[in-house]
Amino acid sequence: MKTHDERIAEMTFASVYPHYIAKVEKKGRTKEELHQVIEWLTGFDVQTMQAHIDDKLSFEQFFQKADLNPNAHLITGLICGYRIEEIENPLTQKVRYLDKLVDELAKGKKLEKILRNS
């Protein structure tokens, strides 16, 4: 049986992205704001992100190509029952960073706060 970390590594960004959009739009936020948050974390502009969706990159491939924001370590707290700063697997931690940012956006947090001093 695959570990939690292996399952996350093999999931595609394309499979999760529509859920991110639905989550933020349901709470009155926009796809543009979501893209801003993803770009802050990964360095991917909308065209690059769309190419990664079209190519069905796994999260492992997605984050291998990402230029992770130097302030990403400031993303802390609980997500899906895990304390982000204590996650030992680097890839799982990056995916949880993204989950946490999407969560904060959906909860109405101001973009300036979500984007951690950018």
C-alpha positions as CSV (number, residue, x, y, z in Angstrom):
1,M,0.0,0.0,0.0
2,K,1.3,3.5,-0.9
3,T,2.2,5.9,1.9
4,H,0.4,9.3,2.3
5,D,3.5,11.0,0.9
6,E,3.6,8.7,-2.2
7,R,-0.1,9.3,-2.9
8,I,0.4,13.1,-2.7
9,A,3.5,13.0,-5.0
10,E,1.5,11.1,-7.7
11,M,-1.6,13.2,-7.6
12,T,-1.8,15.7,-10.5
13,F,-2.1,19.4,-10.0
14,A,-4.8,19.3,-12.7
15,S,-6.9,16.9,-10.6
16,V,-6.9,19.3,-7.6
17,Y,-7.0,22.7,-9.3
18,P,-10.8,22.6,-10.1
19,H,-11.4,21.9,-6.4
20,Y,-9.2,25.0,-5.5
21,I,-11.3,27.2,-7.8
22,A,-14.6,25.8,-6.5
23,K,-13.5,26.3,-2.9
24,V,-12.5,30.0,-3.3
25,E,-15.4,31.0,-5.7
26,K,-17.9,29.4,-3.3
27,K,-16.6,31.9,-0.7
28,G,-16.8,34.9,-3.0
29,R,-13.1,35.0,-4.0
30,T,-11.9,35.0,-7.6
31,K,-9.9,32.7,-9.9
32,E,-7.6,35.7,-10.4
33,E,-6.9,35.9,-6.7
34,L,-6.3,32.1,-6.6
35,H,-3.8,32.5,-9.5
36,Q,-2.0,35.3,-7.6
37,V,-1.6,33.1,-4.5
38,I,-0.3,30.1,-6.6
39,E,2.1,32.4,-8.5
40,W,3.4,33.8,-5.2
41,L,4.2,30.3,-4.0
42,T,5.4,28.7,-7.2
43,G,6.5,31.5,-9.5
44,F,4.2,30.1,-12.2
45,D,2.3,32.7,-14.2
46,V,-1.2,31.8,-15.6
47,Q,0.2,30.5,-18.9
48,T,2.8,28.3,-17.2
49,M,0.3,27.0,-14.7
50,Q,-2.1,26.1,-17.6
51,A,0.7,24.3,-19.4
52,H,1.3,22.2,-16.3
53,I,-2.4,21.4,-16.1
54,D,-2.5,20.5,-19.7
55,D,0.5,18.3,-19.3
56,K,-1.1,16.6,-16.2
57,L,2.0,17.1,-14.1
58,S,2.1,15.2,-10.8
59,F,2.6,17.4,-7.7
60,E,6.2,16.0,-7.6
61,Q,6.8,17.3,-11.2
62,F,4.9,20.5,-10.5
63,F,7.0,21.4,-7.5
64,Q,10.3,20.3,-9.1
65,K,9.6,23.0,-11.7
66,A,8.5,25.6,-9.2
67,D,10.6,28.4,-7.9
68,L,9.3,28.3,-4.3
69,N,8.9,31.7,-2.7
70,P,11.6,32.3,-0.1
71,N,8.9,33.3,2.4
72,A,7.1,30.0,2.0
73,H,8.5,28.8,5.4
74,L,6.3,31.5,7.0
75,I,3.2,29.5,6.1
76,T,2.4,27.7,9.4
77,G,-0.5,26.2,11.2
78,L,-2.8,23.3,10.8
79,I,-4.1,21.9,7.5
80,C,-5.9,18.6,7.1
81,G,-4.9,17.8,10.7
82,Y,-1.2,18.3,10.1
83,R,1.0,21.0,11.5
84,I,2.7,22.4,8.3
85,E,6.0,23.3,9.9
86,E,6.4,19.8,11.3
87,I,5.8,17.9,8.0
88,E,9.1,16.1,7.3
89,N,8.6,15.2,3.6
90,P,9.6,18.3,1.6
91,L,7.1,17.6,-1.2
92,T,4.2,17.0,1.1
93,Q,5.0,20.2,3.0
94,K,5.0,22.2,-0.3
95,V,1.6,20.7,-1.3
96,R,0.3,21.6,2.2
97,Y,1.6,25.2,1.8
98,L,-0.5,25.4,-1.3
99,D,-3.5,23.9,0.5
100,K,-3.1,26.4,3.4
101,L,-2.9,29.4,1.1
102,V,-6.1,28.3,-0.8
103,D,-7.8,27.8,2.6
104,E,-6.8,31.2,3.8
105,L,-8.1,32.8,0.6
106,A,-11.4,30.9,1.0
107,K,-11.7,32.1,4.6
108,G,-11.6,35.7,3.5
109,K,-8.1,36.5,4.7
110,K,-6.6,39.6,3.0
111,L,-4.2,38.9,0.1
112,E,-1.5,41.0,1.7
113,K,-1.6,38.7,4.7
114,I,-1.8,35.5,2.6
115,L,1.2,36.6,0.5
116,R,3.5,36.8,3.6
117,N,5.3,40.2,3.3
118,S,5.6,40.2,-0.5
